[in-house]
Amino acid sequence: MEFIKLVGPFGTIFIMFALGLNLTIKDFILTIKKPNNLIVGLFSQLLILPLIGLILVKIYPMRDEFQLGVFLLLILPSAVMSNYATKLVNGNVALSILLTSFCALTSFITIPIFLKLFSFFIYEGNFKLNLILFSIKMFLFISLPVILGVYLRYKFPNYIKEKTFALDKAALYVFLLIITYAIFTERMNLAGYFEDTGAISFVIVCLVLSTVYLTTQIFVENAASRRAIRIEALLQNGAMGIIVGAQIFSEVIYITPIAIYALVQYIILMFYIGNISIRKTKKKTDSIL
């Protein structure tokens, strides 16, 4: 945990900086001109997911520490990998990047407020949060690097565009390092943690995907934007969750649901991408025949 506390914030800064480099002013303007899909995406990420967290905490039997971990998981912004995953399924990448960036930019406000409300109205354990200090840390570690990345992309578009893929890969490696180290340090307890929180992770996935699937089917017209929003909702920023948790708690048990979900979400994502790829292949085959 000490390693995550010391090194984790620097990893988050780099991951968020790489995210900002993917967002152009043009993408932002195009999406703002037709804000319906953006509104649905933000509604899913900032309202539906926290609501799912509150419902689960209320009705699903679990320890107090896991309650807090589950709720923290569902108020995080989406993972940086969501943009790449959206590209793989021919989704609306510009919408995906903007959703990820917006939620990351505002997380220094949303996460502390959600946690404060949670600790005040629901959580019965010993949990204290200095709202102002935590918001400042979140802004410095998450929002500011995204802003810097967007600015550099605007000032040096050609140079940054050439380096974006390499930086995205580096950000992925940093994310994997954080997750891997967290798992390695608790490897002896991993089976027990998965037994405790593995089931709830799959419940979260099912609730998130079914709710967001229904929402996008009703309110989003094109398939590309639907896929972007669904992937944004599925992929939570596990690395950020572990780091944020390490800043608040001294015991790893609080962030166990986040670490387990970080593994489960990518298993589900592989099935989702595979299913779409099979359907695309079938359509091509049918059109040829």
Protein Blocks (a to p, Z undefined) as FASTA:
>chain_A
ZZmmmmmmmmmmmmmmmmmmmpcfklmmmmmmmmmlmmmmmmmmmmmmmmmmmmmmmmmg
cdfklmmmmmmmmmcccdfklmmmmmmnopafklmmmmmmmmmmmmmmmmmmmmmmmmmm
mmmcdcdddfklmmmmmmmmmmmmmmmmmmmmmmmmmlmmmmmmmmmmmmmmmmmmmmmm
mmmmmmmmmmmmmmmmmmmmmmmmmmmmmmmmmmmmmmpmbfklmmmmmmmmmmccfklm
mmmmmmmpmbfklmmmmmmmmmmmmmmmmmmmmmmmmmmmmmmmmmmZZ
